[in-house]
Amino acid sequence: MGATSATTSATIHGSELVRLVGSDTAVPLVTGEMRRYVNLDYAASAPALQTVHDAVEQLLGWYSSVHRGAGFKSRASTAAYEGARESIHHFVNARDDDAVIITRNTTDAINLFAGTLKEGTQVVAFAGEHHANLLPWKRFGVRYLSIPESPAEMLENLETALRRLPRSDDPHIVTVTGASNVTGEIWPIREVARVAHENGARVLVDAAQLAPHAPIDMARDAIDYLALSGHKLYAPYGAGALIGERDWLSSGDPFLRGGGAVKLVTVDETLWADLPDRQEAGSPNVIGAVALGVACDTLGAVGMNRIAAEERELLAYARKRLAGIDGFEHYRVWPAGHPRVALLTFSLRGVPYDLLAATLSAEYGIGIRHGCFCAHPLMARLLKVDDSEMHRLLDETRDGHHARLPGAARMSMGLGSTTADVDALGDALSAIAADGPRWTYAIDPETDMYEPDPDPRPLPALGMRLVDHPREHTHSHSHSESA
């Protein structure tokens, strides 16, 4: 395997603060060549900032238990953990009294929040949400609104739905994305909060895709609750956060019940601790929290407005560069001029989405995402999959078969992305559109996805156990140069 440099010094922002670990890694192609890996999959998981990597290495020598340890290392670790909480609070400009709860990721944070809501809570959500913000509400009186064709339609439908909710003492919550992980469209959060508050509801924002790419101001925009993930935010060490008002987060029993979440326990009674301890049972992920805090500080020092502006320019370049490719189709819901984070979901006519992703990886060293992006209702809408077809897929899957789902490809950019990366993708797509894949590919019966067949690429020599995905190839759906 080729050598891997720790960092890259060339980013779209030209700042030493935003160097990324592993950005000039060379990867093997099926042809035996080595090529610099072109990472266009930031929306799934972003690489670590060098500042984050360095902070984690520094902390490991001082790592110990937190909050109740008398040892000096415990004091140091506790200070670092609580410092991370403060950094997260500052990064989103939370209100002074807002709680910051360290979680595993956005999914964990939203499920934690849902677990604090009392029975009878009325939830309003949109059908196009990521599954993390779609599925946790099913035990409540949830109203899923249709995917809106514009921001104006979204606000109108939201207000109508809120006015129709039963007038009672039950709380109401509106839960929306900050930026779609499929279309990149940034939602008008300030206006959503205004409509919600005027109708007696609070707002939860899934900021997994928004936080790495645009400034967030909870106090200014009146966001009641916000969830984010470190692995999207250049801190892939297993931590996320839920930030918001304390009263609901303190009600009822904690989401997790265990050590650290209590003041006193007998076999008959439990006195729960105050926030944030109440919602952080068990030994916390100190390393992950500190990584997330350092990422927040680093991005804050660079300036999220600056990052957003430069990524807008790169996205505009990508849209123009890729639009001219024969058979390229870009999927969106809202008008083309609406603000977006730097991602594009697309298809290439005549090339299945999974074959396209496999070809880009195996023959060009380009990493993208493919599939339905954990947003099945939204993808069905974009791909014009009707209800009868969705029911057929449900029945097939329910019967234990691998349903071959409709899907698309997604390229997404971030701090390390360049116009050269966009050009590499554009050149590859043009070649595939003209001549198709040059290697042979077969559908893996375990995943029902195309894979190179054969795949001679060796895995890297890492100091850990590696288990490659076992494959039993079937050639009944193969693609090759002649296909």
N, C-alpha and C positions, 0 to 999 in steps of 0.2 A: 504494500500500500504506500502511496506517496506521503511525503513529509507534510506535517500539519504545523503551520505557524500559529503562535498563540493569538495573534491579533492582526488586524489590518489598520493601516494608518490612513487609508483613503476611504472616506465616507462622503455622503452628499453634504454633510454639515462641516467638514473640514476642521473638526475639533478633536483634540486628544481625549477629551472627556467621553466621546462617543465611540471609542475603539471597541470592537466586538471580538470576542474569543472565537477563534476558528474560522475567520472569514476568508482566509485564502487557502483553505483545505483543498487538496487535490483528490479527486475520486476516480475510480476506474470506470472505463466504458466497456461495453461488451466486445469491442474491437481490440481490447488490450491496451489502448491508449490511456493516459492520465490527463485529466482536465480539471481546471479550477471549478469547484462546485459553485453553481449559480443558485443562490437561495432565494426563491420567490415563494416562500411558504411562511412568512412572518405571522400571518393571521392565525395559524395553527399553534405555533410555538416559536418564540423569538430566541435568538442566541443570547448568551450572557454578555452584559457589558464588562469590559476589563476592570472597571472600578468595582463592580460587584464581585467578580472573581477574586480580586486582590483583597477585598474586605473579608470575604469568607475565609481565605487562607490566613489572614491575620487573626480572625476570631477563633479559628479551630484550636490554636494554642492556648486559648483562654476559655474554651468551652466548658461549661459545667451546668448544674441544675440552676433553675432560676426561682426567684421570689422568696424561697424559704431557706436557702443554703447560707450558712454562716461563713463558709470559706471565701477567700479573697477572689478565687475564680468565679464563684457563684455571684459575688457582687458585680464583677466585671460583665458577666453574661447577662445578668438582670438589667444592668444599665444599658447594654447594647440592645436588648430586646425592647425595653421601654423607649429607647431612643428611636427605634424603628417605628414604633406606634406613632410617635410624634411626627416623624418624617412623612408617614402616610397621611396623617391628619393635615399637615401643611400642604402636601402635594395637591389635594383636592379642595383646599380652602374650606374645610368643614367648619361648622359653627363651634364656638368655644366649648360648649357642653356636649357636643356629639361624641358618642362612643366609637372607638376603633377596635374591632374584634378581629383577631388574626384567625384566618381560616386556611383551608387547603387550596382553594381556588374559587372561582365565581360560582360554580355549581354548588359547592359546599356552602358558600355564603348565602345564596338564595334559598337553599333548603333549610339552613339554620333560621333565616328570617321567617320563612313559611311556618316553621315549627313553633315560633313564638306567638303566632296569631291565634286568637281565640275562635272557637266554633261560632259560626254565624257571620264571620268576616266576608264581605262582598269584594270579590276580586275582578278587576277588568284588565284583560290582556288582549294582545293582537295575535292572530293566527300565524303571523310570519316570524314569531320570535324563535330564537335558538331554543333547543329542547330544554336547556337549563332554566329558561325563564318561561317555559310552556307547561312542563309536566308537574312541577311541585304544587300547583294550585288546584288539582283535580278534586281534592277532598273538601274544597270550599264551594261557595256559590259563585263559581267563576263564569264570567261571560267572555267568550272569545269573539272578538270583533274581526270582521273580514279584513283582508290585507288591503290597505287604502291605496288609491291610485295617485295620491298627492298628499303633501303635508296639510293642506287646507281640508281635504276630505277626512284625514285622520283626526284632526282637531274637532271637526263637526260631528263625526261619529262618536268620538269620545264624550263630548258634551251631552249628546243625545242619550248615550248609554248611562251616563252618571245620573242624569235627571230622571231616568226610569227606574233607578234602583229603589228598593223599598225604603221608606222613611222610618228608621228605627234607631235604636242605640247601637246597632252593629257597626263596627268600623268598616271603612271602604279603603281599598288600596288599588292604585293604578300601577301596573308594572310594565315597563317598556325598555327597549334597547336604547343604548346611547348611539351606536352605529351598527348597522347590519353586518353580520359576518359573511353574508352572501352577496349583497349588492354594494356594501360600503356606505350606503346612504346614512347621513348623520341626521338624527331625529331632533326636532326643535324642542329640546327638553324644557327650556324656560316657559314656553307656551303650554306645554303639557302640564307642568306644575301649576301654572295659573288656572287652567281649566279645572284641574283636579281640586285645587284648594277652594275655588269658588263654589264647588259642589260637594264640599265636605269630605274629600278624599285625600289621602297621602300618596306619595309617589316613590316607587323603587326603580332605580336605573341599573340595568345590566351594562356596566361600563367596560366589559372585557375588551372589546375592540376599540372603544373610544379612548380609553386612558393612555395607550401608547402613542397616540397620533394627534391629539388635540387637547387644549387646556380644559380643565374641569373646575368649576367654581360652585360648590354646593351652596354656599351662603348667598351668593348673588342670584343664582337660578332657583333658589328655594327647593332644592332636592332634599327630600326627607331621608332617603336611604340610598346607598350606592354600593355596588359589589364590583370587585375587580380581581384580576389574577396576576401573580408574579410571572408566570411563564409566558404571558403575552407582553409583559412589561420589562423584558430583558433581565429577568431575575428567575430563571427556571430552577428553583430550589424547593418547590413544593409548598409555597405559601400564597395566600390571597388575603383579602380583607373585606369586611362588611363595615360600613361607616354609616352612622345615623343617630336618630333621636333615641334617647335612653328608655322612655317609658314603655314602649311596646317590647323592646328587647329585654326588659326586666320582668315582664309579666309571665306568669305560669312557671312551669318547670323548665330548666335549661334544655337545649337541643340534645346535648350529651350529658350524661349523669356520671360523675366520677370524682376522683381526687382533684383538688385545686378549685373546684366549683362550689365549695361549701365553706360555711363558717363553723358548723357543728353538726355532728351526726350521732344519733342513737339508732337502735334497731326499730324504734317506733316513729322517729321524727327526723327530718332534715331541715336545717336552716341554710338556705342557699346564699352564696356570696354576692356581693355587688358586682356590677359591670366594671371592667371587662372579664374578670375572673369567672363570673357566673356562666359565661358562654365559651370558656376556654378550658374545659375539663381535660385532665391528662397532662402529660409532659408536653409542652408546646414545641413546635418546630422553630427553635431559636435561630438556627442557621438560615432557614427560609425567610423568616421575618426580617432578619438583618439584611439579607440580600434584597428583599423588596424595599426596605427603607432606603438603602444606598441607591438603588435604581431610581427611586422617587427623587432623592436629593440630586443625583446626577442629571436627570432629565430637567429638573427644575432649574439647575444652574445653567444648562444650555439654553433653556427657554422653550416652553411648549408652543408658544405662538410662532417662534422661529421654525421649530420642527414641522408644525402644521403647514406653514407657508411653503417650505421647501418640498415637502411631500406632495403638496397640491401641484407644484410645477412638474414633479416627476410623474405624477398620475396623468397630467395633461399630455405629457410627452408619450407615455405608454398608450393612451387611448388613440392618439393620432398615429403612432407607429404601427399599432396592431390593426387598426380599422381597415387599412388598405390590403390586408392579406385575404386572398381568395377563400371564401367559405368561413371567415371569422364572424362569429355572432356574439355580441356582448349583451348580457342579461341585466336588466334593471327594471325597477318598478316606477320610481319617480322620475320627473323630467331630467334630461341629460345635464342641465345646468345646476342641479341641486348639489350642495356640498357633499363630498364623500371622503372617506379615508382611502388610503392608497391600495385598493384591491380591485380586481376585475374578475368576474365569473363569466365564462365563455364556453363556446363549443367550436369545433372545426368540422365543417360539413363532410360527412362521409367517414369520419374517424371516431369510433367509440371513445367516450371520455376516458375510460380506464386504459385503453390502448394508447391514447395520446399521452397520458401521464407516464406510462411505462416507457414509451419511446423517448420522450424528453429526458427521462432519467438515464436509460440504458445507452442511448446513442449520443446524447448531448451534454450529460452531466448537469441537467437543470432539474431542480426540485420544485414541484407545484403540489397543490392539493386537488383531489378529485372525489366525486361522489355527490352526496346530498348535504354535506356540511352541517349535520345535526340540526337541520331545519327542513324537515320533510314537507310540511304544508306549503312553505314558501317555494320550495323547489318545484312542487307539483304545479303551483300557480305559474311560475316562470316558464316551465317546460310544457305547459298546456296539457297536463295529464288530467283526464276527466275522472269523475267519481267512480265510474264503472271499472276503469283500469286500476284505480287505487284499491277497490274492493277485491279485484282479482289478485293483486299483489298481497293483500292482507290474507286472503284465503290460502294462497300458495305458501306464504311464510308460516301461517298458523298450522299447516299440515306438515311442517318440518322440512320444507324444501328451501333451497337457496333461491329466493326470488331475485332475478336480475333487475335491479332497480334502475329507473332512469336517473340520469345525473349529468354533471357538467364538470368542467375544469376551473380552477381558480388560481390566479397568480396574485400574490400579495407582497407588498414592499414595506421597508422600514429603514432604520437608521443606516444600515450598511448598503442599501441599494443604490445603484448608479444607472445612468443612461446606457452604459455598456451592458449591464444585465438585461435591460429591456431589449436592446438590440440583439443580444444572444437569443432571447426567446423569439423575437420577431423573425430572425433568420431561420431558426429551427422550425417554426410553424410554417414559414413559407416553403421550406424544403419538404416538409411532411405533406402539406397541401398539394404540392406539385407531384411528388413521387411516392408518397406513402412511407411506411417504415422500411428500413433496410435490413433489419434483423427479423428473425422468426419469433412469434409470440403465441402463447397458448393460454386458455382460460384455466386458472387454478381451481380445481373442484372444491377446495376448502373455502375459498374466498369468493369464487365466481368472478374473479377479476383477471384481466390479462397480465401475464408475466413474461419476461424474456425466456425463450425455450430453444436452446439451453441458456443458462445464465452463468458465464464463467467468471463473473466479478468476485474477487475474494473479499471477505469482510476484513476490516482493519485488525491489526494485531494489537489488541488492548489487554490490559492487565486485569481481566475479569472473565467470567464465564459467558460465552456467547452461544446461543442456540438459534441457528438459522431456521426459518419457517420451512417445515417439511412440505414437499410438493409431490404430488403424483400427477404428472402432466397428461392432459388429454389433447389430442391433436384435432379433435372434431371441430374446434372453433379457432383454428390457428390463423394468424395473419403473417404474411411474409412480404418480401419485396415484390412478388408477383401478384399479391392479393389486391 
